[in-house]
Amino acid sequence: MTGDHGKVLLSHGVRHFVDQGGTLEYELRVIDGQKCWFLYGLTETARLQVYLQRTGEPKILRNANAVLNYHESMCPDDGGVFITFSEKPKG
């Protein structure tokens, strides 16, 4: 991760990030009993959390359909996306 430590990805730059060879990852979290997916951009050396440009809040997709639609709009050539629906067991 040399050189990428502390970097983030802003939501308005995701399409350019993907066009430059980056990939997207969706991390499932359960907050107040509700599933949601946090967005990350992956490079060969880094995992960058995506934040909204206007508010500085993390980019969160509130349901699986939102993940699918977002991914399809950003990565139309992928043909699909893997959506985790249960959290990994801790331990």
C-alpha positions, 0 to 999 in steps of 0.5 A, spaced: 500 500 500 505 504 499 503 511 497 496 509 498 495 510 505 490 515 507 487 516 500 480 516 499 475 516 493 470 521 492 463 519 489 464 523 483 470 520 481 468 513 481 467 512 474 474 515 472 477 510 477 473 504 474 475 507 467 482 507 469 482 499 471 480 500 478 474 495 481 469 496 486 467 492 492 461 492 496 462 490 504 456 488 507 454 491 514 448 490 519 446 497 522 440 497 527 438 491 524 438 493 517 443 490 511 447 495 507 453 495 503 459 500 503 462 502 497 470 501 496 474 502 490 480 496 489 487 497 486 492 492 486 495 496 492 489 499 496 482 498 498 479 506 498 473 507 501 468 511 497 465 518 500 460 522 498 463 529 495 457 533 498 457 531 505 463 527 506 459 521 509 461 514 506 457 511 500 452 507 503 447 502 498 441 501 502 439 494 499 441 489 494 437 492 488 441 499 489 448 495 489 446 491 483 443 498 479 449 502 481 454 497 479 451 496 472 451 503 471 459 504 473 461 497 470 456 495 465 461 490 461 462 486 468 456 482 466 454 481 474 456 483 481 457 478 487 453 481 493 454 478 500 448 477 504 450 475 510 456 477 515 462 473 516 462 469 522 467 473 527 472 469 530 
